[in-house]
Amino acid sequence: MSGDEKSYKIKYPNGAVDLFTGWVNSLGKTIARNEVITRSAQITNKGKPSLAEDNSSINP
């Protein structure tokens, strides 16, 4: 969590993809080995995201 800008992708079950540029500003608690792997993360966006709705002609 050094504030480096990265690209983040959210892929939906229908195959649509949202792309975000930003940096991680918060992560949830650590996970024990025997627990289900779920973790919350907060990402600070930079600029405007590329949303699946904007690219509907590309995605089926």
PQR file of N, CA, C, O and H, with PARSE charges and radii, in Angstrom:
ATOM      1  N   MET A   1       0.825  -1.188   0.000 -0.4000 1.5000
ATOM      2  CA  MET A   1       0.000   0.000   0.000 -0.0000 2.0000
ATOM      3  C   MET A   1       0.869   1.251   0.000  0.5500 1.7000
ATOM      4  O   MET A   1       0.808   2.053   0.932 -0.5500 1.4000
ATOM      5  N   SER A   2       1.642   1.411  -0.999 -0.4000 1.5000
ATOM      6  CA  SER A   2       2.546   2.552  -1.060 -0.0000 2.0000
ATOM      7  C   SER A   2       1.950   3.726  -1.818  0.5500 1.7000
ATOM      8  O   SER A   2       2.615   4.752  -1.962 -0.5500 1.4000
ATOM      9  H   SER A   2       1.692   0.760  -1.756  0.4000 1.0000
ATOM     10  N   GLY A   3       0.730   3.614  -2.303 -0.4000 1.5000
ATOM     11  CA  GLY A   3       0.112   4.692  -3.056 -0.0000 2.0000
ATOM     12  C   GLY A   3       0.445   4.669  -4.531  0.5500 1.7000
ATOM     13  O   GLY A   3       0.127   5.617  -5.249 -0.5500 1.4000
ATOM     14  H   GLY A   3       0.190   2.781  -2.186  0.4000 1.0000
ATOM     15  N   ASP A   4       1.082   3.599  -5.002 -0.4000 1.5000
ATOM     16  CA  ASP A   4       1.387   3.477  -6.427 -0.0000 2.0000
ATOM     17  C   ASP A   4       0.098   3.281  -7.204  0.5500 1.7000
ATOM     18  O   ASP A   4      -0.767   2.509  -6.791 -0.5500 1.4000
ATOM     19  H   ASP A   4       1.340   2.829  -4.419  0.4000 1.0000
ATOM     20  N   GLU A   5      -0.038   3.978  -8.331 -0.4000 1.5000
ATOM     21  CA  GLU A   5      -1.227   3.839  -9.157 -0.0000 2.0000
ATOM     22  C   GLU A   5      -1.160   2.541  -9.947  0.5500 1.7000
ATOM     23  O   GLU A   5      -0.128   2.198 -10.523 -0.5500 1.4000
ATOM     24  H   GLU A   5       0.664   4.605  -8.667  0.4000 1.0000
ATOM     25  N   LYS A   6      -2.269   1.835  -9.963 -0.4000 1.5000
ATOM     26  CA  LYS A   6      -2.396   0.571 -10.685 -0.0000 2.0000
ATOM     27  C   LYS A   6      -3.733   0.566 -11.408  0.5500 1.7000
ATOM     28  O   LYS A   6      -4.577   1.427 -11.162 -0.5500 1.4000
ATOM     29  H   LYS A   6      -3.108   2.114  -9.495  0.4000 1.0000
ATOM     30  N   SER A   7      -3.927  -0.394 -12.292 -0.4000 1.5000
ATOM     31  CA  SER A   7      -5.219  -0.610 -12.934 -0.0000 2.0000
ATOM     32  C   SER A   7      -5.904  -1.779 -12.254  0.5500 1.7000
ATOM     33  O   SER A   7      -5.276  -2.798 -11.965 -0.5500 1.4000
ATOM     34  H   SER A   7      -3.241  -1.094 -12.491  0.4000 1.0000
ATOM     35  N   TYR A   8      -7.201  -1.625 -11.998 -0.4000 1.5000
ATOM     36  CA  TYR A   8      -7.993  -2.658 -11.345 -0.0000 2.0000
ATOM     37  C   TYR A   8      -9.147  -3.027 -12.248  0.5500 1.7000
ATOM     38  O   TYR A   8      -9.740  -2.165 -12.898 -0.5500 1.4000
ATOM     39  H   TYR A   8      -7.711  -0.797 -12.233  0.4000 1.0000
ATOM     40  N   LYS A   9      -9.466  -4.316 -12.290 -0.4000 1.5000
ATOM     41  CA  LYS A   9     -10.500  -4.826 -13.180 -0.0000 2.0000
ATOM     42  C   LYS A   9     -11.559  -5.551 -12.364  0.5500 1.7000
ATOM     43  O   LYS A   9     -11.238  -6.350 -11.484 -0.5500 1.4000
ATOM     44  H   LYS A   9      -8.984  -5.016 -11.763  0.4000 1.0000
ATOM     45  N   ILE A  10     -12.836  -5.263 -12.663 -0.4000 1.5000
ATOM     46  CA  ILE A  10     -13.950  -6.022 -12.092 -0.0000 2.0000
ATOM     47  C   ILE A  10     -14.605  -6.744 -13.253  0.5500 1.7000
ATOM     48  O   ILE A  10     -15.089  -6.109 -14.190 -0.5500 1.4000
ATOM     49  H   ILE A  10     -13.096  -4.614 -13.377  0.4000 1.0000
ATOM     50  N   LYS A  11     -14.623  -8.067 -13.199 -0.4000 1.5000
ATOM     51  CA  LYS A  11     -15.241  -8.862 -14.258 -0.0000 2.0000
ATOM     52  C   LYS A  11     -16.540  -9.449 -13.728  0.5500 1.7000
ATOM     53  O   LYS A  11     -16.544 -10.116 -12.694 -0.5500 1.4000
ATOM     54  H   LYS A  11     -14.230  -8.583 -12.438  0.4000 1.0000
ATOM     55  N   TYR A  12     -17.641  -9.206 -14.427 -0.4000 1.5000
ATOM     56  CA  TYR A  12     -18.965  -9.662 -14.024 -0.0000 2.0000
ATOM     57  C   TYR A  12     -19.262 -11.027 -14.633  0.5500 1.7000
ATOM     58  O   TYR A  12     -18.629 -11.413 -15.616 -0.5500 1.4000
ATOM     59  H   TYR A  12     -17.638  -8.663 -15.267  0.4000 1.0000
ATOM     60  N   PRO A  13     -20.218 -11.764 -14.064 -0.5600 1.5000
ATOM     61  CA  PRO A  13     -20.542 -13.109 -14.572  0.2800 2.0000
ATOM     62  C   PRO A  13     -20.931 -13.135 -16.053  0.5500 1.7000
ATOM     63  O   PRO A  13     -20.728 -14.146 -16.724 -0.5500 1.4000
ATOM     64  N   ASN A  14     -21.491 -12.029 -16.571 -0.4000 1.5000
ATOM     65  CA  ASN A  14     -21.880 -12.007 -17.985 -0.0000 2.0000
ATOM     66  C   ASN A  14     -20.712 -11.675 -18.911  0.5500 1.7000
ATOM     67  O   ASN A  14     -20.894 -11.563 -20.124 -0.5500 1.4000
ATOM     68  H   ASN A  14     -21.656 -11.207 -16.025  0.4000 1.0000
ATOM     69  N   GLY A  15     -19.503 -11.517 -18.340 -0.4000 1.5000
ATOM     70  CA  GLY A  15     -18.317 -11.254 -19.139 -0.0000 2.0000
ATOM     71  C   GLY A  15     -17.975  -9.780 -19.292  0.5500 1.7000
ATOM     72  O   GLY A  15     -16.904  -9.451 -19.801 -0.5500 1.4000
ATOM     73  H   GLY A  15     -19.355 -11.608 -17.356  0.4000 1.0000
ATOM     74  N   ALA A  16     -18.864  -8.879 -18.862 -0.4000 1.5000
ATOM     75  CA  ALA A  16     -18.586  -7.446 -18.930 -0.0000 2.0000
ATOM     76  C   ALA A  16     -17.467  -7.094 -17.953  0.5500 1.7000
ATOM     77  O   ALA A  16     -17.318  -7.736 -16.914 -0.5500 1.4000
ATOM     78  H   ALA A  16     -19.735  -9.146 -18.449  0.4000 1.0000
ATOM     79  N   VAL A  17     -16.684  -6.075 -18.289 -0.4000 1.5000
ATOM     80  CA  VAL A  17     -15.521  -5.699 -17.482 -0.0000 2.0000
ATOM     81  C   VAL A  17     -15.523  -4.190 -17.236  0.5500 1.7000
ATOM     82  O   VAL A  17     -15.718  -3.409 -18.167 -0.5500 1.4000
ATOM     83  H   VAL A  17     -16.805  -5.553 -19.133  0.4000 1.0000
ATOM     84  N   ASP A  18     -15.307  -3.781 -15.990 -0.4000 1.5000
ATOM     85  CA  ASP A  18     -15.073  -2.382 -15.626 -0.0000 2.0000
ATOM     86  C   ASP A  18     -13.597  -2.241 -15.279  0.5500 1.7000
ATOM     87  O   ASP A  18     -13.046  -3.086 -14.573 -0.5500 1.4000
ATOM     88  H   ASP A  18     -15.148  -4.416 -15.233  0.4000 1.0000
ATOM     89  N   LEU A  19     -12.946  -1.179 -15.768 -0.4000 1.5000
ATOM     90  CA  LEU A  19     -11.532  -0.918 -15.478 -0.0000 2.0000
ATOM     91  C   LEU A  19     -11.399   0.386 -14.700  0.5500 1.7000
ATOM     92  O   LEU A  19     -12.026   1.389 -15.042 -0.5500 1.4000
ATOM     93  H   LEU A  19     -13.394  -0.493 -16.342  0.4000 1.0000
ATOM     94  N   PHE A  20     -10.586   0.366 -13.663 -0.4000 1.5000
ATOM     95  CA  PHE A  20     -10.350   1.531 -12.825 -0.0000 2.0000
ATOM     96  C   PHE A  20      -8.850   1.758 -12.698  0.5500 1.7000
ATOM     97  O   PHE A  20      -8.075   0.803 -12.650 -0.5500 1.4000
ATOM     98  H   PHE A  20     -10.077  -0.449 -13.386  0.4000 1.0000
ATOM     99  N   THR A  21      -8.444   3.015 -12.645 -0.4000 1.5000
ATOM    100  CA  THR A  21      -7.069   3.361 -12.309 -0.0000 2.0000
ATOM    101  C   THR A  21      -7.101   4.046 -10.957  0.5500 1.7000
ATOM    102  O   THR A  21      -7.911   4.946 -10.736 -0.5500 1.4000
ATOM    103  H   THR A  21      -9.074   3.791 -12.684  0.4000 1.0000
ATOM    104  N   GLY A  22      -6.235   3.633 -10.058 -0.4000 1.5000
ATOM    105  CA  GLY A  22      -6.215   4.236  -8.732 -0.0000 2.0000
ATOM    106  C   GLY A  22      -5.195   3.551  -7.860  0.5500 1.7000
ATOM    107  O   GLY A  22      -4.300   2.866  -8.355 -0.5500 1.4000
ATOM    108  H   GLY A  22      -5.577   2.902 -10.239  0.4000 1.0000
ATOM    109  N   TRP A  23      -5.327   3.736  -6.556 -0.4000 1.5000
ATOM    110  CA  TRP A  23      -4.420   3.114  -5.601 -0.0000 2.0000
ATOM    111  C   TRP A  23      -5.208   2.588  -4.423  0.5500 1.7000
ATOM    112  O   TRP A  23      -6.271   3.113  -4.092 -0.5500 1.4000
ATOM    113  H   TRP A  23      -6.054   4.293  -6.153  0.4000 1.0000
ATOM    114  N   VAL A  24      -4.687   1.548  -3.788 -0.4000 1.5000
ATOM    115  CA  VAL A  24      -5.324   0.945  -2.621 -0.0000 2.0000
ATOM    116  C   VAL A  24      -5.048   1.848  -1.427  0.5500 1.7000
ATOM    117  O   VAL A  24      -3.897   2.168  -1.131 -0.5500 1.4000
ATOM    118  H   VAL A  24      -3.824   1.121  -4.056  0.4000 1.0000
ATOM    119  N   ASN A  25      -6.126   2.258  -0.738 -0.4000 1.5000
ATOM    120  CA  ASN A  25      -5.920   3.091   0.441 -0.0000 2.0000
ATOM    121  C   ASN A  25      -6.331   2.387   1.725  0.5500 1.7000
ATOM    122  O   ASN A  25      -6.139   2.928   2.813 -0.5500 1.4000
ATOM    123  H   ASN A  25      -7.061   1.998  -0.978  0.4000 1.0000
ATOM    124  N   SER A  26      -6.899   1.172   1.614 -0.4000 1.5000
ATOM    125  CA  SER A  26      -7.278   0.432   2.814 -0.0000 2.0000
ATOM    126  C   SER A  26      -7.509  -1.030   2.457  0.5500 1.7000
ATOM    127  O   SER A  26      -8.106  -1.341   1.426 -0.5500 1.4000
ATOM    128  H   SER A  26      -7.055   0.732   0.729  0.4000 1.0000
ATOM    129  N   LEU A  27      -7.031  -1.924   3.317 -0.4000 1.5000
ATOM    130  CA  LEU A  27      -7.306  -3.351   3.187 -0.0000 2.0000
ATOM    131  C   LEU A  27      -7.964  -3.832   4.469  0.5500 1.7000
ATOM    132  O   LEU A  27      -7.695  -3.304   5.548 -0.5500 1.4000
ATOM    133  H   LEU A  27      -6.546  -1.672   4.154  0.4000 1.0000
ATOM    134  N   GLY A  28      -8.825  -4.832   4.349 -0.4000 1.5000
ATOM    135  CA  GLY A  28      -9.469  -5.402   5.527 -0.0000 2.0000
ATOM    136  C   GLY A  28      -8.491  -6.198   6.370  0.5500 1.7000
ATOM    137  O   GLY A  28      -7.292  -6.233   6.094 -0.5500 1.4000
ATOM    138  H   GLY A  28      -9.044  -5.260   3.473  0.4000 1.0000
ATOM    139  N   LYS A  29      -9.022  -6.833   7.401 -0.4000 1.5000
ATOM    140  CA  LYS A  29      -8.183  -7.597   8.330 -0.0000 2.0000
ATOM    141  C   LYS A  29      -7.529  -8.788   7.641  0.5500 1.7000
ATOM    142  O   LYS A  29      -7.966  -9.216   6.573 -0.5500 1.4000
ATOM    143  H   LYS A  29      -9.996  -6.805   7.625  0.4000 1.0000
ATOM    144  N   THR A  30      -6.492  -9.311   8.253 -0.4000 1.5000
ATOM    145  CA  THR A  30      -5.832 -10.497   7.713 -0.0000 2.0000
ATOM    146  C   THR A  30      -6.740 -11.710   7.883  0.5500 1.7000
ATOM    147  O   THR A  30      -7.639 -11.707   8.724 -0.5500 1.4000
ATOM    148  H   THR A  30      -6.137  -8.964   9.120  0.4000 1.0000
ATOM    149  N   ILE A  31      -6.505 -12.730   7.091 -0.4000 1.5000
ATOM    150  CA  ILE A  31      -7.351 -13.920   7.062 -0.0000 2.0000
ATOM    151  C   ILE A  31      -6.579 -15.107   7.621  0.5500 1.7000
ATOM    152  O   ILE A  31      -5.428 -15.344   7.253 -0.5500 1.4000
ATOM    153  H   ILE A  31      -5.774 -12.732   6.408  0.4000 1.0000
ATOM    154  N   ALA A  32      -7.227 -15.848   8.513 -0.4000 1.5000
ATOM    155  CA  ALA A  32      -6.615 -17.073   9.035 -0.0000 2.0000
ATOM    156  C   ALA A  32      -6.603 -18.144   7.947  0.5500 1.7000
ATOM    157  O   ALA A  32      -7.417 -18.105   7.024 -0.5500 1.4000
ATOM    158  H   ALA A  32      -8.162 -15.655   8.811  0.4000 1.0000
ATOM    159  N   ARG A  33      -5.685 -19.097   8.054 -0.4000 1.5000
ATOM    160  CA  ARG A  33      -5.543 -20.139   7.025 -0.0000 2.0000
ATOM    161  C   ARG A  33      -6.797 -20.961   6.826  0.5500 1.7000
ATOM    162  O   ARG A  33      -7.077 -21.373   5.700 -0.5500 1.4000
ATOM    163  H   ARG A  33      -5.023 -19.129   8.804  0.4000 1.0000
ATOM    164  N   ASN A  34      -7.565 -21.218   7.873 -0.4000 1.5000
ATOM    165  CA  ASN A  34      -8.716 -22.116   7.759 -0.0000 2.0000
ATOM    166  C   ASN A  34     -10.021 -21.376   7.481  0.5500 1.7000
ATOM    167  O   ASN A  34     -11.079 -22.003   7.499 -0.5500 1.4000
ATOM    168  H   ASN A  34      -7.338 -20.884   8.788  0.4000 1.0000
ATOM    169  N   GLU A  35      -9.990 -20.078   7.226 -0.4000 1.5000
ATOM    170  CA  GLU A  35     -11.201 -19.313   6.942 -0.0000 2.0000
ATOM    171  C   GLU A  35     -11.372 -19.119   5.437  0.5500 1.7000
ATOM    172  O   GLU A  35     -10.430 -19.267   4.659 -0.5500 1.4000
ATOM    173  H   GLU A  35      -9.130 -19.568   7.212  0.4000 1.0000
ATOM    174  N   VAL A  36     -12.604 -18.782   5.052 -0.4000 1.5000
ATOM    175  CA  VAL A  36     -12.894 -18.473   3.661 -0.0000 2.0000
ATOM    176  C   VAL A  36     -12.155 -17.187   3.299  0.5500 1.7000
ATOM    177  O   VAL A  36     -12.111 -16.244   4.090 -0.5500 1.4000
ATOM    178  H   VAL A  36     -13.369 -18.661   5.684  0.4000 1.0000
ATOM    179  N   ILE A  37     -11.581 -17.155   2.114 -0.4000 1.5000
ATOM    180  CA  ILE A  37     -10.795 -15.995   1.707 -0.0000 2.0000
ATOM    181  C   ILE A  37     -11.727 -14.917   1.150  0.5500 1.7000
ATOM    182  O   ILE A  37     -12.114 -14.950  -0.018 -0.5500 1.4000
ATOM    183  H   ILE A  37     -11.616 -17.920   1.471  0.4000 1.0000
ATOM    184  N   THR A  38     -12.070 -13.981   1.999 -0.4000 1.5000
ATOM    185  CA  THR A  38     -12.791 -12.777   1.582 -0.0000 2.0000
ATOM    186  C   THR A  38     -12.126 -11.614   2.283  0.5500 1.7000
ATOM    187  O   THR A  38     -11.768 -11.709   3.457 -0.5500 1.4000
ATOM    188  H   THR A  38     -11.756 -13.954   2.948  0.4000 1.0000
ATOM    189  N   ARG A  39     -11.963 -10.534   1.577 -0.4000 1.5000
ATOM    190  CA  ARG A  39     -11.288  -9.382   2.168 -0.0000 2.0000
ATOM    191  C   ARG A  39     -11.836  -8.122   1.518  0.5500 1.7000
ATOM    192  O   ARG A  39     -12.013  -8.071   0.301 -0.5500 1.4000
ATOM    193  H   ARG A  39     -12.254 -10.457   0.623  0.4000 1.0000
ATOM    194  N   SER A  40     -12.100  -7.124   2.317 -0.4000 1.5000
ATOM    195  CA  SER A  40     -12.569  -5.867   1.754 -0.0000 2.0000
ATOM    196  C   SER A  40     -11.367  -4.999   1.394  0.5500 1.7000
ATOM    197  O   SER A  40     -10.325  -5.046   2.048 -0.5500 1.4000
ATOM    198  H   SER A  40     -11.956  -7.166   3.306  0.4000 1.0000
ATOM    199  N   ALA A  41     -11.537  -4.222   0.356 -0.4000 1.5000
ATOM    200  CA  ALA A  41     -10.475  -3.305  -0.064 -0.0000 2.0000
ATOM    201  C   ALA A  41     -11.121  -2.006  -0.509  0.5500 1.7000
ATOM    202  O   ALA A  41     -12.197  -2.014  -1.106 -0.5500 1.4000
ATOM    203  H   ALA A  41     -12.383  -4.184  -0.175  0.4000 1.0000
ATOM    204  N   GLN A  42     -10.475  -0.905  -0.222 -0.4000 1.5000
ATOM    205  CA  GLN A  42     -10.925   0.394  -0.700 -0.0000 2.0000
ATOM    206  C   GLN A  42      -9.890   0.904  -1.686  0.5500 1.7000
ATOM    207  O   GLN A  42      -8.695   0.946  -1.397 -0.5500 1.4000
ATOM    208  H   GLN A  42      -9.600  -0.898   0.263  0.4000 1.0000
ATOM    209  N   ILE A  43     -10.379   1.292  -2.863 -0.4000 1.5000
ATOM    210  CA  ILE A  43      -9.501   1.791  -3.914 -0.0000 2.0000
ATOM    211  C   ILE A  43      -9.896   3.229  -4.213  0.5500 1.7000
ATOM    212  O   ILE A  43     -11.064   3.507  -4.486 -0.5500 1.4000
ATOM    213  H   ILE A  43     -11.350   1.258  -3.098  0.4000 1.0000
ATOM    214  N   THR A  44      -8.946   4.134  -4.165 -0.4000 1.5000
ATOM    215  CA  THR A  44      -9.187   5.522  -4.527 -0.0000 2.0000
ATOM    216  C   THR A  44      -8.991   5.645  -6.031  0.5500 1.7000
ATOM    217  O   THR A  44      -7.897   5.406  -6.544 -0.5500 1.4000
ATOM    218  H   THR A  44      -7.997   3.908  -3.944  0.4000 1.0000
ATOM    219  N   ASN A  45     -10.059   6.020  -6.739 -0.4000 1.5000
ATOM    220  CA  ASN A  45     -10.000   6.124  -8.196 -0.0000 2.0000
ATOM    221  C   ASN A  45      -9.322   7.413  -8.621  0.5500 1.7000
ATOM    222  O   ASN A  45      -9.372   8.428  -7.926 -0.5500 1.4000
ATOM    223  H   ASN A  45     -10.947   6.214  -6.323  0.4000 1.0000
ATOM    224  N   LYS A  46      -8.686   7.342  -9.783 -0.4000 1.5000
ATOM    225  CA  LYS A  46      -8.084   8.515 -10.405 -0.0000 2.0000
ATOM    226  C   LYS A  46      -8.718   8.665 -11.773  0.5500 1.7000
ATOM    227  O   LYS A  46      -8.659   7.741 -12.584 -0.5500 1.4000
ATOM    228  H   LYS A  46      -8.646   6.517 -10.348  0.4000 1.0000
ATOM    229  N   GLY A  47      -9.309   9.786 -12.039 -0.4000 1.5000
ATOM    230  CA  GLY A  47      -9.926  10.010 -13.336 -0.0000 2.0000
ATOM    231  C   GLY A  47     -11.238   9.261 -13.472  0.5500 1.7000
ATOM    232  O   GLY A  47     -11.840   8.852 -12.480 -0.5500 1.4000
ATOM    233  H   GLY A  47      -9.356  10.537 -11.380  0.4000 1.0000
ATOM    234  N   LYS A  48     -11.672   9.086 -14.705 -0.4000 1.5000
ATOM    235  CA  LYS A  48     -12.945   8.436 -14.996 -0.0000 2.0000
ATOM    236  C   LYS A  48     -12.708   6.964 -15.312  0.5500 1.7000
ATOM    237  O   LYS A  48     -11.826   6.640 -16.108 -0.5500 1.4000
ATOM    238  H   LYS A  48     -11.183   9.418 -15.511  0.4000 1.0000
ATOM    239  N   PRO A  49     -13.498   6.048 -14.688 -0.5600 1.5000
ATOM    240  CA  PRO A  49     -13.333   4.623 -14.986  0.2800 2.0000
ATOM    241  C   PRO A  49     -13.876   4.273 -16.367  0.5500 1.7000
ATOM    242  O   PRO A  49     -14.723   4.982 -16.911 -0.5500 1.4000
ATOM    243  N   SER A  50     -13.386   3.185 -16.919 -0.4000 1.5000
ATOM    244  CA  SER A  50     -13.909   2.633 -18.165 -0.0000 2.0000
ATOM    245  C   SER A  50     -14.945   1.591 -17.780  0.5500 1.7000
ATOM    246  O   SER A  50     -14.596   0.492 -17.348 -0.5500 1.4000
ATOM    247  H   SER A  50     -12.698   2.609 -16.477  0.4000 1.0000
ATOM    248  N   LEU A  51     -16.227   1.935 -17.936 -0.4000 1.5000
ATOM    249  CA  LEU A  51     -17.308   1.063 -17.481 -0.0000 2.0000
ATOM    250  C   LEU A  51     -17.792   0.141 -18.587  0.5500 1.7000
ATOM    251  O   LEU A  51     -17.712   0.467 -19.771 -0.5500 1.4000
ATOM    252  H   LEU A  51     -16.511   2.827 -18.287  0.4000 1.0000
ATOM    253  N   ALA A  52     -18.293  -1.014 -18.180 -0.4000 1.5000
ATOM    254  CA  ALA A  52     -18.803  -1.998 -19.132 -0.0000 2.0000
ATOM    255  C   ALA A  52     -19.947  -1.408 -19.953  0.5500 1.7000
ATOM    256  O   ALA A  52     -20.076  -1.710 -21.140 -0.5500 1.4000
ATOM    257  H   ALA A  52     -18.358  -1.280 -17.218  0.4000 1.0000
ATOM    258  N   GLU A  53     -20.782  -0.565 -19.328 -0.4000 1.5000
ATOM    259  CA  GLU A  53     -21.914   0.032 -20.040 -0.0000 2.0000
ATOM    260  C   GLU A  53     -21.443   0.926 -21.183  0.5500 1.7000
ATOM    261  O   GLU A  53     -22.111   1.026 -22.213 -0.5500 1.4000
ATOM    262  H   GLU A  53     -20.677  -0.320 -18.364  0.4000 1.0000
ATOM    263  N   ASP A  54     -20.289   1.579 -21.004 -0.4000 1.5000
ATOM    264  CA  ASP A  54     -19.749   2.447 -22.045 -0.0000 2.0000
ATOM    265  C   ASP A  54     -19.219   1.646 -23.227  0.5500 1.7000
ATOM    266  O   ASP A  54     -19.129   2.168 -24.338 -0.5500 1.4000
ATOM    267  H   ASP A  54     -19.746   1.498 -20.168  0.4000 1.0000
ATOM    268  N   ASN A  55     -18.868   0.387 -22.999 -0.4000 1.5000
ATOM    269  CA  ASN A  55     -18.302  -0.478 -24.038 -0.0000 2.0000
ATOM    270  C   ASN A  55     -19.278  -1.563 -24.450  0.5500 1.7000
ATOM    271  O   ASN A  55     -18.861  -2.653 -24.839 -0.5500 1.4000
ATOM    272  H   ASN A  55     -18.941  -0.037 -22.096  0.4000 1.0000
ATOM    273  N   SER A  56     -20.580  -1.279 -24.371 -0.4000 1.5000
ATOM    274  CA  SER A  56     -21.578  -2.317 -24.633 -0.0000 2.0000
ATOM    275  C   SER A  56     -21.505  -2.843 -26.058  0.5500 1.7000
ATOM    276  O   SER A  56     -21.908  -3.978 -26.310 -0.5500 1.4000
ATOM    277  H   SER A  56     -20.919  -0.393 -24.055  0.4000 1.0000
ATOM    278  N   SER A  57     -21.000  -2.046 -27.000 -0.4000 1.5000
ATOM    279  CA  SER A  57     -20.886  -2.538 -28.370 -0.0000 2.0000
ATOM    280  C   SER A  57     -19.755  -3.554 -28.509  0.5500 1.7000
ATOM    281  O   SER A  57     -19.735  -4.329 -29.466 -0.5500 1.4000
ATOM    282  H   SER A  57     -20.672  -1.124 -26.795  0.4000 1.0000
ATOM    283  N   ILE A  58     -18.812  -3.559 -27.562 -0.4000 1.5000
ATOM    284  CA  ILE A  58     -17.691  -4.499 -27.611 -0.0000 2.0000
ATOM    285  C   ILE A  58     -18.064  -5.825 -26.969  0.5500 1.7000
ATOM    286  O   ILE A  58     -17.726  -6.889 -27.488 -0.5500 1.4000
ATOM    287  H   ILE A  58     -18.828  -2.930 -26.785  0.4000 1.0000
ATOM    288  N   ASN A  59     -18.770  -5.763 -25.823 -0.4000 1.5000
ATOM    289  CA  ASN A  59     -19.147  -6.974 -25.087 -0.0000 2.0000
ATOM    290  C   ASN A  59     -20.455  -7.533 -25.607  0.5500 1.7000
ATOM    291  O   ASN A  59     -21.350  -6.764 -25.958 -0.5500 1.4000
ATOM    292  H   ASN A  59     -19.045  -4.900 -25.401  0.4000 1.0000
ATOM    293  N   PRO A  60     -20.597  -8.858 -25.668 -0.5600 1.5000
ATOM    294  CA  PRO A  60     -21.858  -9.448 -26.138  0.2800 2.0000
ATOM    295  C   PRO A  60     -22.985  -9.188 -25.174  0.5500 1.7000
ATOM    296  O   PRO A  60     -24.114  -9.615 -25.416 -0.5500 1.4000
TER
END
